[in-house]
């Protein structure tokens, strides 16, 4: 871990905001997929699969970067239960960023569907073909999507609380445009 600092590194901030856009797009694409039977469904699926894999790769890169670079300390005046909630929510976010694409990939594998990434590149199956397993994985993927959405809403609420109410620098630490005293990689 790096020395104490007030901001995440530029790499961490870029990954955070890039993933925020990708994950929000993915959630809306997923909702669109399950709510349509029109030809748009195939277009949404064609976007959903490679975007899910991109999120998985970015999440693993982000997790590696987090272990390597660390994170700024939370304000010392935050109550310990709030600090614990912040740490646990981040663990849950990372778990979901990795689990959701793996569940989707496994679900498709169990259904016998390929994961085409474009350009003729196809991922190998990671689960045995099984209708029963597909159903379990589909239900898990769907349920965790709702959990993920709820955790994201809590994350946004906490960010807004720190930015607008506490004004304690927590939001600025991950802001896409850091303040003047931000540290560099």
C-alpha positions as CSV (number, residue, x, y, z in Angstrom):
1,X,0.0,0.0,0.0
2,X,1.1,3.5,-0.6
3,X,1.6,6.2,1.9
4,X,-1.3,8.0,3.4
5,X,-3.1,10.3,1.0
6,X,-6.4,12.1,0.5
7,X,-7.4,10.8,-3.0
8,X,-7.5,7.6,-4.9
9,X,-4.9,7.4,-7.7
10,X,-5.9,8.6,-11.2
11,X,-6.0,5.0,-12.4
12,X,-8.4,4.1,-9.6
13,X,-10.6,7.0,-10.4
14,X,-10.7,6.2,-14.1
15,X,-11.5,2.6,-13.4
16,X,-14.2,3.6,-10.9
17,X,-16.1,6.0,-13.2
18,X,-15.6,3.8,-16.3
19,X,-17.1,0.8,-14.4
20,X,-19.9,3.0,-13.0
21,X,-21.0,3.8,-16.6
22,X,-20.6,0.2,-17.7
23,X,-22.5,-1.2,-14.7
24,X,-25.4,1.2,-14.9
25,X,-25.6,0.6,-18.7
26,X,-25.6,-3.2,-18.0
27,X,-28.4,-2.9,-15.4
28,X,-30.6,-1.0,-17.8
29,X,-29.7,-3.3,-20.7
30,X,-30.6,-6.3,-18.5
31,X,-34.0,-4.8,-17.6
32,X,-34.6,-4.2,-21.3
33,X,-33.7,-7.8,-22.1
34,X,-36.2,-9.3,-19.7
35,X,-38.9,-6.9,-20.6
36,X,-39.0,-7.3,-24.4
37,X,-39.8,-10.0,-26.9
38,X,-39.1,-7.8,-29.9
39,X,-36.1,-8.1,-32.2
40,X,-34.4,-5.5,-29.9
41,X,-33.9,-8.4,-27.5
42,X,-31.1,-9.9,-29.7
43,X,-29.4,-6.5,-29.9
44,X,-29.5,-6.2,-26.2
45,X,-28.1,-9.7,-25.7
46,X,-25.3,-9.0,-28.2
47,X,-24.3,-6.0,-26.1
48,X,-24.9,-7.6,-22.7
49,X,-22.5,-10.5,-23.1
50,X,-19.3,-8.7,-24.1
51,X,-20.1,-5.8,-21.7
52,X,-20.4,-8.3,-18.8
53,X,-17.0,-9.8,-19.7
54,X,-15.5,-6.3,-19.9
55,X,-16.9,-5.5,-16.5
56,X,-15.4,-8.7,-15.1
57,X,-12.0,-7.8,-16.6
58,X,-12.2,-4.3,-15.3
59,X,-13.3,-5.5,-11.8
60,X,-10.3,-7.8,-11.6
61,X,-8.0,-5.0,-12.7
62,X,-9.7,-2.6,-10.2
63,X,-9.3,-5.1,-7.4
64,X,-5.6,-5.6,-8.2
65,X,-5.2,-1.9,-8.3
66,X,-7.0,-1.5,-5.0
67,X,-4.7,-4.1,-3.3
68,X,-1.6,-2.4,-4.9
69,X,-2.4,1.2,-4.3
70,X,-4.7,1.0,-1.3
71,X,-7.3,3.6,-0.4
72,X,-7.4,6.9,1.5
73,X,-8.4,6.6,5.1
74,X,-12.0,7.5,6.0
75,X,-12.4,10.6,8.2
76,X,-11.4,9.9,11.8
77,X,-14.7,11.4,13.1
78,X,-16.8,8.8,11.3
79,X,-18.4,6.5,13.8
80,X,-16.9,3.0,13.8
81,X,-20.2,1.3,12.7
82,X,-20.3,3.6,9.6
83,X,-16.7,2.8,8.8
84,X,-17.5,-0.9,9.0
85,X,-20.6,-0.4,6.8
86,X,-18.4,1.4,4.2
87,X,-15.9,-1.4,4.2
88,X,-18.5,-4.1,4.0
89,X,-20.4,-2.3,1.2
90,X,-17.2,-2.1,-0.8
91,X,-16.5,-5.8,-0.3
92,X,-20.1,-6.5,-1.5
93,X,-19.7,-4.2,-4.5
94,X,-16.4,-6.0,-5.6
95,X,-18.0,-9.4,-5.0
96,X,-21.0,-8.5,-7.1
97,X,-18.9,-6.9,-9.9
98,X,-17.1,-10.3,-10.2
99,X,-19.9,-12.7,-9.4
100,X,-22.5,-11.2,-11.8
101,X,-20.5,-11.7,-15.0
102,X,-19.3,-15.2,-13.8
103,X,-23.0,-16.1,-13.1
104,X,-24.0,-14.9,-16.5
105,X,-21.2,-16.7,-18.2
106,X,-22.0,-19.9,-16.2
107,X,-25.7,-19.5,-17.0
108,X,-25.1,-19.3,-20.7
109,X,-22.7,-22.2,-20.5
110,X,-25.4,-24.3,-18.7
111,X,-27.9,-23.4,-21.4
112,X,-25.4,-24.3,-24.2
113,X,-25.2,-20.8,-25.5
114,X,-21.8,-19.3,-26.5
115,X,-20.4,-16.1,-25.1
116,X,-19.4,-14.3,-28.3
117,X,-17.2,-11.3,-27.8
118,X,-17.2,-10.2,-31.4
119,X,-14.5,-10.6,-34.0
120,X,-15.0,-14.4,-34.0
121,X,-13.8,-14.6,-30.4
122,X,-15.8,-17.0,-28.3
123,X,-15.3,-17.8,-24.6
124,X,-15.2,-21.5,-23.6
125,X,-18.1,-22.8,-21.4
126,X,-17.4,-22.7,-17.7
127,X,-20.3,-24.9,-16.5
128,X,-21.7,-28.2,-17.7
129,X,-24.8,-28.0,-19.9
130,X,-27.8,-28.6,-17.7
131,X,-31.3,-27.2,-17.8
132,X,-31.6,-27.5,-14.0
133,X,-28.3,-25.7,-13.5
134,X,-29.3,-23.0,-16.0
135,X,-32.5,-22.3,-14.1
136,X,-30.6,-22.0,-10.7
137,X,-28.0,-19.7,-12.3
138,X,-30.6,-17.6,-14.1
139,X,-32.5,-17.1,-10.8
140,X,-29.3,-16.3,-9.0
141,X,-28.2,-13.8,-11.7
142,X,-31.6,-12.1,-11.6
143,X,-31.8,-11.9,-7.8
144,X,-28.3,-10.6,-7.5
145,X,-29.0,-8.0,-10.1
146,X,-31.7,-6.5,-7.8
147,X,-29.3,-6.7,-4.9
148,X,-26.6,-5.1,-7.0
149,X,-29.0,-2.3,-7.9
150,X,-29.9,-1.7,-4.3
151,X,-26.2,-1.6,-3.2
152,X,-25.5,0.8,-6.0
153,X,-28.3,3.1,-4.8
154,X,-26.9,2.9,-1.3
155,X,-23.4,3.7,-2.6
156,X,-24.7,6.7,-4.5
157,X,-26.7,7.9,-1.4
158,X,-23.6,7.6,0.7
159,X,-21.5,9.5,-1.8
160,X,-24.1,12.3,-1.9
161,X,-24.2,12.3,1.9
162,X,-20.4,12.8,2.0
163,X,-20.4,15.4,-0.8
164,X,-23.4,17.5,0.2
165,X,-24.0,17.0,4.0
166,X,-20.7,16.0,5.7
167,X,-18.4,17.7,3.1
168,X,-15.6,15.6,4.6
169,X,-13.6,14.9,1.4
170,X,-14.8,11.3,0.9
171,X,-16.5,12.1,-2.3
172,X,-13.7,14.2,-3.5
173,X,-11.3,11.3,-3.0
174,X,-13.0,9.5,-5.9
175,X,-14.2,12.5,-7.8
176,X,-13.5,12.3,-11.5
177,X,-12.0,15.8,-11.3
178,X,-9.8,15.9,-8.1
179,X,-9.2,19.0,-6.2
180,X,-5.9,20.9,-6.3
181,X,-4.3,18.8,-3.5
182,X,-4.9,15.4,-5.1
183,X,-2.0,13.0,-5.2
184,X,-0.8,11.5,-8.4
185,X,0.2,7.9,-9.3
